[in-house]
Amino acid sequence: MNFRNKPTLSLCMIVKNEEKLLGRCLDSVCPAVDEIVIVDTGSRDRTLKIARRYGAKIYPFRMGDNFLRARNEYLRRASCDWILTLDADEVIARKDLNGLRKLLSNPKVSGYVLPVRNYLQASNLLRRWHPSTGEYPREEIGPGWFHSESLRLFRNQRNFAYQGCLLQPDIRDSILEAGGRIEKCSVTIHHHSYLKYHNFSDIKRKQLRYLRIGLKSLKAYPRNSALLFHLGNILFLYRRDARQAIPYVQKAIRINPKYVRSYWLLSFIYQRQKKYCEAQKVLNKALRADPKEKDLTFYFLGDLYLRMLDLSKASTFLKKSVILNPGNPTAHNALGVVYEMRGDNRGALSEYRESFRLNKKNTYADENIRRIYNALRRHKSD
């Protein structure tokens, strides 16, 4: 590949102790970039040695808890016409590099929002699961992924700067305030965060750090609904503190009543507290808040009624969920549980198999399949 014509492109990154994944990231995009700018916030492993191997320009920086300052530091250091930002656990497929470079030649656009495939070993209840299908053979190293978007490619202009809270700084407003135009594109970022952590303790440590930074940011941005949701999610999942989490999620809903994930999280918290009536009310509001996402709302309703042992309603909502979104392995597994509780082992087996087909790492479905097979064998021998 020969991309060494104008306009030029800087890859900008913030790193710390990324020896495990940095080489993969740099190797994926180095043919398409003219400069690599690394802001290092205190690496003590082989990170900098790996970065130098790719000719990176390295700038030590004391970030503390301020991601905003660190991001603006690499803007200050970049010298090319355009900037691409990646994390060490992200890559871009080689087949998309031509498309990436073509984006730089559009004189009407100042920034691009890139789709992100976030690969997981198990489905995230608050996100839509997409099974890996082989479209990206080298990058699809997880059984499935959920979709997000992020503004990662933009012109290198002095009046563009990251703004907002310390935890989630964004350059979008700065580009728009300067009269720039932002468009979506199809060049995909592949995010492999689960490769970065050895166990749940590592993830928990990271999330509790984000909690500390987020609480600082909230003082300056008390009406940031995305931040409030994020804080409630961390408090519930990683601090196991439902009582503290609920007010943050409730406030996120009041500020942005269209963001359906807040309803799902709040219902999930209530469900775990066995406050089934409150969970049901929240999910009914979710159906009105965003009808386009009702397949996942139906799943949560089905799971709620399953926990209440109302198998008729559980079956109704779970069937609706898999009809609208047949690619949800969690919904198929839950529907299998309903069939099994009703004594329909063959129906249960069919749903468990589909759940496992959609996610080969689904240990629950695998265990359920084995149990049903054993039950059917025993029945046959009798």
N, C-alpha and C positions, 0 to 999 in steps of 0.2 A: 504494500500500500504506500502511496506517495501523497502525503497531505501537506507538503512543505510549501504551500503557496498561501498568500494572504487571503482572507484575514487570519490572524494568528490566535491561538487558544492556550490559555493557562489553566492547568489543573491545580486547584487549591484545596488543601486539606488541613485539618487539625488532627494531630496524632499524639498518643501517649501509650507506650508499651504495646505496639501493634505488630510485633515481629511475626505473629502467627498468620496474619491475613494481608498485611500491607503488600507483599510481593504479588499476590494474586490480583489485587486491585490495580497496581501500577502496570503490571504486565498486560492487563486487559485493555488499557486505554493509551499506553505510551506511543503506539504508532500514530495516534490522532492528535496528540498535544505537542505544542512547541516549547512548553515550559512547565515544570512541576514545582509548585511552591508549597513547602511543608512548614506549618507552624507547630513546633514541638513544645508540648507543655510539661516536659519532665520525664522523657523516656529513660529507662534504666536497662533495657534489654537491647536486642540487636536491631531495633527499629531504624535508627539513624544510619547504621551500616547498610541496611537494605535500601533505604531511600537514596543514599549516595550512589549505589550501584546503578540507579536509574537516572543519575545526573540531577537529582533534585536540589533546589536551593532551600536550605534549612535555616529557619529563624527561631531560636529559643524564645519562649514567651511564658511569663507567669500568669496563668489564666485565673487561678483560684476557682470561683464559682461563676465566672462571668463569660459565658459563651458569646455574648454580644461583642465584647472587646476583642476576643480571639478571632472572630470571623472578620471583623473590620481590619484586623492586623493583616490577614492575608490579602484583603483588597488593597491595602496600602503597598504591599510588596509585589503584587502581580504587575507584569509589564506588557502583556499581550492585549489584543483587541477585544477578546472575549474571555469569560471565566466560566469554567465548569467546576462544580464542587461535588466531592464524593467523600464518604466515610471509608475507613479501611476495610469494613466488612461488606463493601459494595463493589460490583463490577458492571461493565457494559460489554455485551457480546460483540465479538469481532465483526459479525455480519451487520451490526448497526452503526459501525464507525463511519462508513461512507455517508449515511443519513445524518449523523451528527455533524459532520463537517459541512454538509450542504445547508444546514440551518444557519450557519454563520454568514451566508451570502445574501440573506434577505434584508434589504436596507430598511424595511418598514417595521421590523420587530426589534425590541430591546431586550426581551427575555422570554424564555421558554419554560413551561411547566412539563416535567417529564413524568411518565407513569413509573411507579415503583412496584416491583413484585417482592413482597416480604415473605420469604420462605419459612415454613414452620414444619415441625415434626408432628404436631397435633393441631387440630382446628382451634382457632380463637373464637370463642362464643360470640364476641361482639363484632366480628368481621365475617364477610362472605368468603367461604372457602372455594378456591379454584384448584382442582387436581392438576398436577404436572402432567403434560401430555406429550412431551418430547419436542415441542416447538423450539426450545433452546436446550439441546442435548447436554452441553457442557455446564450451563448455568443452573439448570433445574436439578439441584442436588438435594432438594427436599421433596417430600411426597405431594406438597401443595403449597399454596401461597394466598395471601390476601392483597388486595389492590390498595394503593394510596397514590398520592400525587405530590410533587414537590418542585418548587422553582429552583432549578439547579444550573441553568445555563443563561448567562446574561452578558450584556456589553460591559466592558471595563470603562466606566465613566466616573469622573471625580465626584459628581453629584449623586451617585448611587452609594448607599450605605445601609448596613443592617440596622434595624430599629426594633423597638418593642422590648418584651420582657427578657430577662437574663437567660431563661431556660429555652425559650422558643423564639429567638430573634428571626426576623423576616426582612427580606429586601424588597418585597412586592410593593409596599406603600411608597418607598423611596423612588422606585422606577415610575410608578403611576403619577406621583407628585411632580416628577420632572417631565411629564408628558409622554413617557415611553409607552409602548404597546407590548402587551404580554399575550402569548398564544400557547396553546397546548401542542404537543408533538407526540410522535409514536416511538421515539428512541427510548428504550426501556432500561431502567436501573434495576439490577438484581441484588437484593439485600439479603445477606446470609447472617443475620445477627446470632442465630443459635449456634453457629460455629465458634463464636467468640467466647462463650462461657462454658465452664466445665460442669457446673451444677447450679441448682436453684439458689444456693447461697451467694454465688457471684452475681446472679441477676438481681437478687434482693438487695445486695449492697449497692449496686448501680441505681436501682429504683429509689432507694432511701436517700441517696445523694440527690437525685432529681427532686425528691420531695422537699428536701431542705432548700434547694435553689428555687423551686417553685413557690414555696411559702414566702421567700424574700420578694420574688417578682410580684406576687399577689398584692403586696402593699402598694406597689406603683400602678398595678393594673387590676383593680378589684372587680372589674366587669368583663374580664377576658374569659368567655365561656369555655373555650377549649382548654385553657389552663385549669379552670375549676373542675372540669371533667377529669383531666389528667390527675389532679391531686386526689380527687375522690377515688379514682381507680387504684392509685398506689396505696392509699390508706386502707382500702378494703382488701386488696389482693396481697399486699406485702407487709402491712402492719397488722392485718387481721382486726382492724378497728372499724366495724360497721357503724357504730354510733357516731364517730367523728366523720366518717366518709359521707354520710347521708346529707348533711347541710350543704356540702360543696356541690354535690350532684343536683340537689334541689335548686340551688341558686343558678347553676349552669342551665337548667331547664327554664327557669324564669327569664333569664337573659336571652337565651336562644331556644325558643320552644319548637323549632323545626329540626333540631339536631337529635335524631332518633336514638343514637347510641347512648345518650344520657338516660333516656327512658329505660332502655334495656339494662343498663348497669344498675339503675335504681331498683328495678323489678327483681333483678338477680340478688341484690342485697336483701331486699324484703323477703324474698323466697328463702334465702339461707337463714333468716331470722324466724322463719315459719309464720311470717305475717302475710298469709296468702291473699287475704282480701285486699290489702294495700297493693300487693304486687299485681293483682288482676286489674285494679283501677289504673295503675300506671301503664300497663300494656294496652288497655283500651284507649288511653290518650295517645299512645305511640301509633296506633293504627290511624288516628286522625292527623297526627303530626306529619307523617310521611308515608302515604299509601304505597309509594314505589318500593318501600323496604318491608312490605307487610309479610313477605315470606319468612323473614327472620323473626318478626313479631309473632307470627303464627307458631313458629318453633318454640319460642319462649312461653307462649300460652299453653301449647301442648305439653311442654315439660312441666309447667306449673300444675296442670291438672293431673299429670302422671304422679307427681309428688303428693297430690291430694287424694290419689287413688280413684279419681273419677275417670275411668278408662274410656268411657264413651266420648266425653269431650276431648280427652287427650288424643284419642284416635282421630277425631274430626279435624283438630287443628294441625296435628302432625302430617296427616294426609294432604291437607291444604298446603303446608309448607313444602313438602317434597314435590308436589305437582308444580308449584311456582318455581322451585329451585331444586331440581333433582340431583344437583351436585353437592348437597350438604350431607357429609357423612354422619354428623352428629344427629341430625333429624332422622335419618334412616335407622340409626342404632336405637334411638328412643322409640321409634315406631315398632321396632323389633321387640323391645321390652314390653310394649303394650300387648302385642300378639302373644308373646310367651306367657304373660300373666293371664291372658284369656284362655290359655291352653292350646293355642294354635301354633304348634312348633314349626310346621312347614312354612307358615307365613312369617314367623319370627326369623327362621333360617334365611329366607330370601332377603329380608331387610338387613340382617347382619352381614350377609355376603356382599350386598351392595355397599354398605358402609365400609367394609374392608377393601373392596375394589377401589373405592374413591380415595382411601388413605391406608396404604399398606402398613403404616406405623400405628394404626389404631388398635392398641392392645385390648381395649374393651370389646371391640367387635370380634377380634380373634378369639378371646376367651369365651365369648358368647357362642360363637360358631362351634367350638369344641364341646361346649356343654350340651348344646342342642343335638349334635351328632351322637354323643354318648347316650342321651335320652332316647333318641330315635332307635339306636341299636338295641338298647335294653327293651324297648317296646316291641321291636321286631322279634327278639329272642323269646319274649314272653308268649 
